[in-house]
């Protein structure tokens, strides 16, 4: 087990110890000084800062940063980028879980004939629904089928081998409101973090693209897998469907390239989508069924403040 892996495990143990001590202090009484309860939490935050810092330092010391790996787009239709490495690195505020160059994208149908029209939840609804805007108060949560990204096919970005594929976690309601976001950050995210990276990214697929490059698709829809570990897939082949599992405010695709299939030790790798590049925050793009793609004009609607919460441990 590497030092980084041990630190990640210790980070989770510290948070579990903090919760256990806090609960014991409430229900059992004063078994120890009150201040002692916060020692594990302080240790966990320190470890998180250390892990993120070491990721930044190692990247800065690279004599020649690894060039971006060109792959196909993971979706078809019209989408808008959120939390993009085109704007800042690390894109999600932290280097942990290999997400330094990760990107989030949300579906923004462009009208009749858009390739994303078949990507919505097939529940008998008419047409492609418009993406609901972020609201500070009401409604607190929305159903997943209200979002055009929900159920969108996820496509293999290259010929690859499936390393991991899971779809057992539920798709929760959206958290694209002020109150919903607060609930996610204060309650859901910390407890998922204690369970490990698998709960943070939710249902997910990891592909081995060869030459030490791995692709991660996070927040996959429950029960939508069409592949399993060990399968060989071709570029453009459907892997699963977009969902809303794990640390996610709404149905969207979290995509990243990394150098290891283990998220606890993985480091991010820059990517570029063939025919698209790397769209910046709020930039719309259209990808075709056959992998052909073209950039679009900036989206007229504002992306959610955070399509997915930065995968903890992120001290910000």
C-alpha positions as CSV (number, residue, x, y, z in Angstrom):
1,X,0.0,0.0,0.0
2,X,1.4,3.4,-1.1
3,X,1.9,6.3,1.3
4,X,-0.9,8.2,-0.5
5,X,-3.3,5.3,-0.1
6,X,-2.5,5.1,3.6
7,X,-3.1,8.8,4.0
8,X,-6.5,8.5,2.3
9,X,-7.5,5.6,4.6
10,X,-6.3,7.6,7.7
11,X,-8.2,10.6,6.5
12,X,-11.5,8.6,6.6
13,X,-10.7,7.0,9.9
14,X,-10.2,10.4,11.4
15,X,-13.6,11.6,10.3
16,X,-15.2,8.5,11.6
17,X,-13.5,9.0,14.9
18,X,-14.7,12.6,15.0
19,X,-18.3,11.5,14.4
20,X,-18.1,8.7,17.0
21,X,-16.7,11.0,19.6
22,X,-19.3,13.7,19.0
23,X,-22.1,11.2,19.3
24,X,-20.6,9.7,22.4
25,X,-20.3,13.1,23.9
26,X,-24.0,13.8,23.4
27,X,-25.5,10.4,24.5
28,X,-22.9,9.1,27.0
29,X,-21.6,12.1,28.7
30,X,-18.3,13.7,29.4
31,X,-15.9,10.8,28.9
32,X,-13.1,13.2,27.8
33,X,-12.4,16.9,27.5
34,X,-14.7,18.6,25.0
35,X,-11.9,20.0,22.9
36,X,-10.5,16.5,22.3
37,X,-13.5,15.7,20.1
38,X,-12.1,18.1,17.5
39,X,-8.6,16.6,17.3
40,X,-9.6,13.9,14.7
41,X,-11.4,16.5,12.6
42,X,-8.3,18.7,12.7
43,X,-6.2,15.8,11.7
44,X,-8.5,14.9,8.8
45,X,-8.4,18.5,7.5
46,X,-4.6,18.6,7.8
47,X,-4.3,15.3,5.8
48,X,-6.7,16.7,3.1
49,X,-4.6,19.8,2.8
50,X,-1.4,17.8,2.6
51,X,-2.8,15.5,-0.1
52,X,-4.0,18.4,-2.2
53,X,-0.8,20.3,-1.7
54,X,1.4,17.3,-2.7
55,X,-0.7,16.9,-5.8
56,X,-0.1,20.6,-6.7
57,X,3.6,20.4,-5.9
58,X,4.2,17.2,-8.0
59,X,2.4,18.8,-10.9
60,X,4.5,22.0,-10.6
61,X,7.8,20.1,-10.5
62,X,7.0,18.2,-13.7
63,X,9.8,19.3,-16.2
64,X,7.4,18.8,-19.1
65,X,3.7,18.5,-18.2
66,X,2.2,15.5,-19.9
67,X,0.5,16.5,-23.1
68,X,-3.3,16.3,-23.3
69,X,-4.6,12.9,-24.5
70,X,-7.0,13.2,-27.4
71,X,-10.1,11.0,-27.0
72,X,-13.6,11.1,-28.4
73,X,-16.5,12.8,-26.6
74,X,-18.3,10.7,-24.0
75,X,-21.8,11.9,-25.0
76,X,-23.8,12.8,-28.1
77,X,-26.0,15.9,-28.5
78,X,-25.7,19.4,-27.1
79,X,-24.1,19.9,-23.7
80,X,-22.7,22.7,-21.6
81,X,-19.4,22.5,-19.6
82,X,-19.3,23.2,-15.9
83,X,-16.2,23.1,-13.6
84,X,-13.8,22.9,-16.6
85,X,-10.0,22.5,-16.6
86,X,-10.0,25.1,-19.4
87,X,-10.6,27.7,-16.7
88,X,-8.5,26.5,-13.8
89,X,-6.5,23.5,-12.6
90,X,-7.5,21.7,-10.5
91,X,-10.9,22.2,-12.0
92,X,-12.8,21.0,-8.9
93,X,-10.6,22.7,-6.4
94,X,-8.5,19.7,-5.4
95,X,-6.0,17.2,-6.8
96,X,-7.4,14.2,-4.9
97,X,-9.3,11.3,-6.6
98,X,-7.4,12.1,-9.8
99,X,-9.7,15.0,-10.7
100,X,-7.2,17.8,-11.4
101,X,-8.4,17.9,-15.0
102,X,-11.9,16.6,-14.5
103,X,-14.9,18.2,-16.3
104,X,-18.6,18.3,-15.6
105,X,-21.1,18.6,-18.4
106,X,-24.9,19.1,-18.3
107,X,-27.3,18.5,-21.2
108,X,-28.8,21.6,-22.9
109,X,-31.0,20.5,-25.8
110,X,-30.8,22.8,-28.7
111,X,-34.1,22.1,-30.3
112,X,-35.8,19.6,-32.5
113,X,-33.4,17.2,-34.2
114,X,-30.8,17.5,-31.5
115,X,-29.0,14.2,-31.0
116,X,-29.7,14.5,-27.2
117,X,-33.4,14.0,-27.8
118,X,-33.0,10.3,-27.4
119,X,-30.9,10.7,-24.3
120,X,-33.7,11.6,-21.9
121,X,-35.5,9.3,-19.5
122,X,-37.9,7.2,-21.7
123,X,-40.9,7.7,-19.5
124,X,-43.4,8.6,-22.2
125,X,-42.9,12.3,-21.9
126,X,-43.2,14.5,-25.0
127,X,-40.1,16.2,-26.5
128,X,-36.9,17.1,-24.7
129,X,-37.4,18.9,-21.4
130,X,-35.6,22.2,-20.8
131,X,-33.0,22.0,-18.0
132,X,-34.4,23.5,-14.8
133,X,-32.5,26.5,-13.5
134,X,-30.8,26.7,-10.0
135,X,-33.2,28.1,-7.4
136,X,-32.1,29.3,-4.0
137,X,-35.3,28.4,-2.1
138,X,-38.0,26.6,-4.0
139,X,-38.3,24.0,-5.2
140,X,-35.9,22.4,-2.8
141,X,-35.5,19.3,-5.1
142,X,-36.6,18.1,-8.4
143,X,-37.2,14.7,-10.0
144,X,-34.3,13.4,-12.2
145,X,-36.5,13.0,-15.2
146,X,-37.0,16.8,-15.2
147,X,-33.4,17.1,-16.4
148,X,-32.5,16.3,-20.1
149,X,-29.2,14.7,-19.1
150,X,-30.9,12.0,-17.1
151,X,-30.7,8.8,-19.1
152,X,-28.3,10.2,-21.7
153,X,-26.1,7.4,-23.2
154,X,-22.5,7.4,-22.1
155,X,-20.1,6.5,-24.9
156,X,-16.6,4.9,-24.8
157,X,-14.1,7.6,-25.7
158,X,-11.7,5.1,-27.3
159,X,-11.1,1.4,-27.8
160,X,-10.6,0.2,-24.2
161,X,-11.0,-2.5,-21.6
162,X,-13.5,-2.0,-18.8
163,X,-11.6,-2.1,-15.4
164,X,-14.6,-1.3,-13.2
165,X,-18.3,-0.9,-13.7
166,X,-21.0,-0.4,-10.9
167,X,-24.6,0.7,-10.9
168,X,-26.1,-0.4,-7.6
169,X,-26.4,3.0,-5.9
170,X,-29.6,5.0,-6.1
171,X,-30.2,8.1,-8.1
172,X,-31.2,10.7,-5.5
173,X,-33.4,13.8,-6.1
174,X,-31.6,16.9,-7.4
175,X,-29.8,19.3,-5.1
176,X,-29.9,22.2,-7.4
177,X,-31.3,24.7,-4.9
178,X,-29.7,26.6,-2.1
179,X,-31.3,24.5,0.6
180,X,-30.6,21.3,-1.3
181,X,-27.0,22.2,-1.9
182,X,-26.6,23.0,1.8
183,X,-28.0,19.6,2.8
184,X,-25.6,17.9,0.4
185,X,-22.5,19.7,1.6
186,X,-23.2,19.5,5.4
187,X,-24.8,16.0,5.6
188,X,-24.5,13.8,2.5
189,X,-21.0,14.6,1.3
190,X,-19.2,14.1,4.6
191,X,-20.8,10.7,5.2
192,X,-20.1,9.6,1.6
193,X,-16.5,10.7,2.1
194,X,-16.2,8.4,5.1
195,X,-17.2,5.4,3.0
196,X,-14.6,6.2,0.3
197,X,-14.3,7.3,-3.3
198,X,-16.9,4.9,-4.5
199,X,-19.6,6.7,-2.7
200,X,-18.3,10.1,-3.8
201,X,-18.4,9.3,-7.5
202,X,-21.5,7.1,-7.1
203,X,-22.1,4.5,-9.8
204,X,-19.1,4.7,-12.2
205,X,-17.2,3.1,-15.0
206,X,-13.5,3.1,-15.4
207,X,-11.9,2.3,-18.8
208,X,-8.2,1.3,-19.4
209,X,-7.3,3.2,-22.6
210,X,-3.7,1.8,-22.6
211,X,-0.3,3.4,-21.9
212,X,-1.2,4.1,-18.3
213,X,-4.3,6.2,-19.1
214,X,-7.7,5.5,-17.5
215,X,-11.0,7.2,-18.1
216,X,-13.6,7.7,-15.4
217,X,-17.4,8.3,-15.9
218,X,-19.0,9.2,-12.6
219,X,-22.6,9.5,-11.3
220,X,-23.9,6.8,-13.7
221,X,-27.6,5.9,-13.6
222,X,-28.8,3.1,-11.4
223,X,-29.2,-0.2,-13.3
224,X,-28.1,1.2,-16.6
225,X,-24.8,-0.6,-17.2
226,X,-24.3,-2.4,-20.5
227,X,-20.8,-3.5,-19.8
228,X,-18.9,-5.3,-17.0
229,X,-15.3,-5.5,-15.8
230,X,-13.1,-7.3,-18.3
231,X,-15.2,-6.4,-21.4
232,X,-13.4,-4.9,-24.4
233,X,-15.3,-1.9,-25.9
234,X,-15.0,0.0,-29.1
235,X,-14.9,3.8,-29.4
236,X,-18.5,5.2,-29.4
237,X,-20.0,2.1,-27.8
238,X,-22.6,2.7,-25.2
239,X,-21.4,1.9,-21.7
240,X,-24.3,3.1,-19.5
241,X,-26.5,6.1,-19.0
242,X,-26.1,9.4,-17.2
243,X,-27.5,9.5,-13.7
244,X,-27.5,11.3,-10.4
245,X,-25.8,9.0,-7.9
246,X,-23.0,10.1,-5.5
247,X,-22.0,13.7,-4.8
248,X,-24.1,15.3,-7.5
249,X,-26.5,18.3,-7.5
250,X,-28.2,17.2,-10.7
251,X,-28.0,14.6,-13.4
252,X,-24.7,15.3,-15.3
253,X,-21.6,13.6,-16.6
254,X,-18.3,13.9,-14.6
255,X,-15.5,12.8,-16.9
256,X,-11.8,12.6,-16.2
257,X,-8.6,10.9,-17.3
258,X,-6.1,9.6,-14.7
259,X,-3.0,7.5,-14.3
260,X,-4.4,4.8,-12.1
261,X,-7.8,3.0,-11.7
262,X,-7.6,3.4,-7.9
263,X,-9.1,6.8,-7.2
264,X,-7.3,7.1,-3.9
265,X,-3.9,7.2,-5.6
266,X,-4.8,8.4,-9.1
267,X,-3.4,11.7,-10.5
268,X,-5.2,13.6,-13.2
269,X,-4.2,13.6,-16.9
270,X,-5.1,16.4,-19.3
271,X,-7.5,15.5,-22.1
272,X,-9.0,17.0,-25.2
273,X,-12.1,15.9,-27.0
274,X,-11.7,15.2,-30.7
275,X,-13.3,17.9,-32.7
276,X,-14.2,19.9,-29.6
277,X,-11.2,20.5,-27.5
278,X,-11.8,21.4,-23.9
279,X,-14.9,23.6,-23.5
280,X,-14.7,26.3,-20.8
281,X,-17.3,26.9,-18.1
282,X,-20.6,27.8,-19.6
283,X,-19.5,26.9,-23.2
284,X,-21.9,24.8,-25.2
285,X,-20.8,22.1,-27.6
286,X,-22.5,19.5,-29.8
287,X,-21.2,16.0,-30.3
288,X,-22.6,13.7,-33.0
289,X,-23.7,10.1,-32.9
290,X,-20.7,9.1,-34.9
291,X,-18.2,10.9,-32.8
292,X,-18.1,14.0,-35.0
293,X,-18.4,17.1,-32.9
294,X,-18.4,20.8,-33.2
295,X,-18.3,23.7,-30.7
296,X,-21.4,25.8,-30.3
297,X,-22.0,29.3,-29.2
298,X,-22.1,30.0,-25.5
299,X,-25.2,28.8,-23.7
300,X,-27.8,31.4,-23.0
301,X,-28.8,29.7,-19.8
302,X,-26.6,29.8,-16.8
303,X,-25.0,26.6,-15.6
304,X,-25.7,25.5,-12.0
305,X,-23.3,26.9,-9.5
306,X,-21.9,23.4,-9.0
307,X,-23.1,20.5,-11.1
308,X,-21.2,18.2,-8.7
309,X,-19.7,19.0,-5.3
310,X,-15.9,18.8,-5.4
311,X,-15.1,15.2,-4.5
312,X,-13.9,15.4,-0.9
313,X,-11.4,15.7,0.8
314,X,-11.6,19.3,-0.5
315,X,-11.0,21.9,2.3
316,X,-12.6,24.7,0.3
